[in-house]
Amino acid sequence: MFELPANEALLTERIGEHVLLVTMNRPEVLNAMNAQMGLEMHDLLTRLHRDPDWVRCVVLTGAGRAFSAGGDLKVRNTQSVEDWTRQHEMAERSFELRIESPVPWIAAVNGICFAGGLEAALTCDFIYADGQARFALTECRIGIMPGGMGTQNLPRAVGERRAKELILSAQPFSAQEASDWGMVNRLCEPGTVVQAALEKAAQIADCAPLSVRQAKKSIHFGLQGDLHTGYRLELEAYYRLLDTEDRREGIAAFNEKRKPAFKGR
């Protein structure tokens, strides 16, 4: 059974039976990411990869008035290159673990979402945002560049030319613009974004977990190649579901006009 760790910089709360709410919890610094938060996030993601059976969907948000302002630059101001590199390597592993997580992640962006915070949101499967949220990849303004998959995920979300404009000029953009460009799935009224994301997470959790995992994998890896290769990946994922208890339960429940009781088997 998955056990929730007792964290400080990252709060975890089980919502219902199968949804996990994860809150970045450094509101006094706009949830800027430090080494402690990085360690706690990496630990959580590793646990979810190892034991995803009861967690069927995760919602990621931030405490207070920000999702995350990115890396904690006050801490990094005193770091050596070696210390900075070690901390960043931990973040790199977390970004990739979230992208490849068998469990879907929804970003519930409740305010400022800059730099590494936006990169974290972009590694989630999709994004809900408060209508007043603000986004930016600001790294080029301070002498670095995005290093959390930002130069890869933002172009995939908004297109190459727009991403170049936003990244190279470190230009902030609004939640409405993010929605218009296809980066954000849904705009929410103030104070409602986490609840909206949790409601969507509950809908996902009601679906067959093996089906959700296989469909997510098929979409993600299928888009890395041509259409026919993607279709072969889809069929491979599809046929893995035919001899499962959940497939038999789902069909039986449909015919018996009842809610299915999926077990993830």
C-alpha positions in Angstrom: 0.0 0.0 0.0 1.2 3.4 -0.9 2.1 5.5 2.2 2.0 9.3 2.1 5.3 10.8 3.3 5.4 13.5 6.0 6.8 16.4 4.0 7.4 20.1 4.7 7.8 21.8 1.3 5.4 19.5 -0.4 2.0 18.7 1.1 0.2 15.5 0.0 -3.5 14.8 0.7 -5.6 11.9 -0.4 -8.9 13.0 -1.8 -11.5 10.3 -1.8 -10.1 6.8 -2.6 -7.9 7.3 -5.6 -7.0 11.0 -6.1 -3.9 12.7 -4.6 -3.6 16.4 -4.1 0.0 17.7 -4.1 0.6 21.2 -2.9 3.9 23.1 -3.2 4.1 24.7 0.2 6.5 27.6 0.4 3.9 30.4 0.0 6.2 33.0 1.7 8.5 32.8 -1.4 5.8 32.1 -4.0 6.5 28.4 -3.8 10.0 28.9 -5.2 11.6 25.5 -5.5 14.6 24.8 -3.2 16.5 21.6 -2.6 14.1 20.3 0.0 11.1 20.6 -2.3 13.1 18.9 -5.0 14.0 16.0 -2.8 10.4 15.6 -1.6 9.0 15.8 -5.2 11.5 13.3 -6.4 10.7 10.9 -3.6 6.9 11.2 -4.3 7.4 10.6 -8.0 9.6 7.6 -7.4 7.0 6.1 -5.0 4.2 6.6 -7.5 6.3 4.8 -10.2 6.9 2.0 -7.8 3.4 1.7 -6.4 0.8 3.4 -8.6 -2.1 1.0 -7.8 -4.3 3.1 -5.5 -3.4 6.6 -6.9 -5.3 7.0 -10.2 -4.8 10.7 -10.7 -2.7 13.5 -9.1 -3.5 17.2 -8.9 -0.5 19.6 -8.5 -1.0 23.1 -7.2 0.7 25.7 -5.0 -0.2 27.2 -1.6 -1.2 30.9 -1.4 -1.2 33.2 -4.4 1.2 31.3 -6.6 1.6 28.0 -8.3 5.4 28.5 -8.3 7.8 31.3 -9.2 10.4 28.8 -10.3 13.8 28.1 -8.7 14.7 29.9 -5.4 17.2 32.5 -6.8 18.0 33.8 -3.3 19.4 30.4 -2.4 21.1 30.0 -5.8 22.8 33.3 -5.5 25.1 31.7 -3.0 25.5 28.3 -4.6 28.6 27.1 -6.4 28.3 25.7 -9.9 28.7 22.2 -8.4 25.9 22.7 -5.9 23.6 24.2 -8.5 24.3 21.3 -10.8 23.5 18.7 -8.2 20.2 20.4 -7.3 19.3 20.8 -11.0 20.0 17.1 -11.7 17.5 16.1 -9.1 14.9 18.4 -10.8 15.7 16.9 -14.2 14.9 13.5 -13.0 11.6 14.7 -11.5 10.6 16.4 -14.7 11.1 13.2 -16.7 9.5 11.0 -14.0 6.4 13.2 -14.2 6.3 13.1 -18.0 6.5 9.3 -17.9 4.3 8.8 -14.8 1.8 5.9 -15.3 -0.6 8.1 -13.2 -2.1 11.2 -14.9 -1.1 14.6 -13.5 -3.3 17.7 -13.7 -1.7 21.1 -13.0 -4.1 23.5 -11.1 -2.4 26.8 -11.7 -3.7 29.3 -9.1 -1.5 32.3 -9.7 2.1 33.1 -10.7 3.6 30.3 -12.8 7.0 31.3 -13.9 10.2 29.7 -15.0 10.6 26.2 -13.4 7.0 26.5 -12.1 5.7 26.7 -15.7 8.1 23.9 -16.7 6.6 21.8 -13.9 3.0 22.6 -15.1 4.0 21.7 -18.7 5.2 18.2 -17.6 1.7 17.5 -16.3 -0.7 15.9 -18.7 -2.9 19.0 -18.9 -3.4 22.3 -17.2 -6.4 24.1 -15.6 -5.8 27.7 -14.6 -7.3 30.5 -12.6 -8.4 33.2 -15.0 -6.0 35.6 -13.4 -2.9 33.4 -13.5 0.3 34.6 -15.2 2.8 32.6 -17.0 6.4 33.1 -18.3 9.7 31.4 -19.0 11.9 34.1 -17.6 15.3 32.4 -17.7 16.9 34.2 -20.6 16.4 37.5 -18.6 18.8 36.3 -15.9 21.6 34.7 -17.9 20.4 31.1 -18.1 17.8 29.3 -20.2 15.0 26.9 -19.6 16.4 23.6 -18.3 13.3 21.8 -17.2 12.0 20.7 -20.6 10.7 24.2 -21.3 12.2 24.5 -24.7 10.6 21.1 -25.6 7.2 21.2 -24.0 6.2 24.8 -24.6 6.7 24.5 -28.4 4.7 21.3 -28.3 1.9 23.2 -26.6 1.8 26.6 -28.4 3.9 26.0 -31.6 7.5 26.6 -32.4 7.3 30.3 -33.5 5.2 31.5 -30.6 7.4 29.5 -28.1 10.5 31.2 -29.6 8.9 34.6 -29.1 8.0 33.8 -25.5 11.2 32.2 -24.4 13.7 34.4 -26.2 12.1 37.6 -24.9 11.2 36.2 -21.5 7.7 37.6 -22.2 4.9 37.0 -19.6 1.5 36.0 -20.9 -2.0 35.8 -19.4 -4.1 32.8 -18.7 -6.5 33.9 -21.5 -3.6 33.9 -23.9 -2.4 30.5 -22.7 -6.0 29.1 -23.2 -6.3 30.7 -26.7 -2.9 29.1 -27.7 -3.9 25.7 -26.5 -1.5 25.5 -23.5 -4.3 25.6 -20.9 -7.3 23.3 -21.1 -9.7 25.3 -18.9 -10.0 28.7 -17.4 -11.6 28.8 -13.9 -13.2 31.5 -11.8 -11.0 32.9 -9.0 -10.6 30.4 -6.1 -12.1 27.4 -8.0 -9.3 26.0 -10.0 -8.2 23.3 -7.5 -11.8 22.1 -7.1 -12.3 22.0 -10.8 -9.1 19.9 -11.2 -10.1 17.6 -8.4 -13.5 17.0 -10.1 -11.8 16.1 -13.4 -9.3 13.9 -11.5 -12.3 12.1 -9.9 -13.7 11.5 -13.4 -10.4 10.0 -14.5 -10.2 7.9 -11.3 -13.6 6.4 -12.1 -12.3 5.0 -15.4 -10.4 1.7 -15.6 -6.9 2.5 -14.3 -5.1 0.1 -16.7 -7.0 1.7 -19.6 -6.0 5.2 -18.5 -2.4 4.2 -18.2 -2.3 2.5 -21.6 -4.1 5.3 -23.3 -1.8 7.9 -21.8 1.3 6.0 -22.9 -0.1 5.5 -26.4 -0.8 9.3 -26.8 2.6 10.3 -25.4 4.8 7.9 -27.3 2.7 7.8 -30.4 3.2 11.5 -30.9 6.9 11.1 -31.0 6.8 9.4 -34.4 4.7 9.1 -37.6 1.0 8.2 -37.7 1.4 4.5 -38.6 4.1 3.9 -36.0 1.8 5.6 -33.4 -1.0 3.4 -34.5 1.1 0.2 -33.9 1.8 1.5 -30.4 -1.9 2.1 -29.9 -2.7 -1.5 -30.9 0.0 -2.9 -28.7 -1.5 -1.0 -25.8 -5.0 -2.0 -26.8 -4.4 -5.7 -26.9 -2.8 -5.7 -23.5 -6.1 -4.8 -22.0 -8.2 -7.6 -23.5 -7.3 -10.3 -20.9 -7.8 -8.1 -17.8 -10.3 -8.4 -15.0 -11.1 -4.7 -15.5 -12.1 -5.3 -19.2 -14.4 -8.1 -18.2 -15.8 -6.0 -15.3 -16.4 -3.0 -17.5 -18.3 -4.9 -20.2 -20.3 -6.7 -17.5 -21.2 -3.5 -15.7 -22.3 -1.9 -18.9 -24.6 -4.7 -19.7 -25.9 -4.9 -16.2 -26.4 -1.1 -16.1 -24.3 -0.6 -13.0 -21.2 1.3 -12.0 -18.0 -0.8 -12.6 -15.8 -1.7 -9.7 -12.3 -1.6 -11.3 -9.4 -3.2 -9.5 -6.5 -2.3 -11.7 -6.0 -5.9 -12.7 
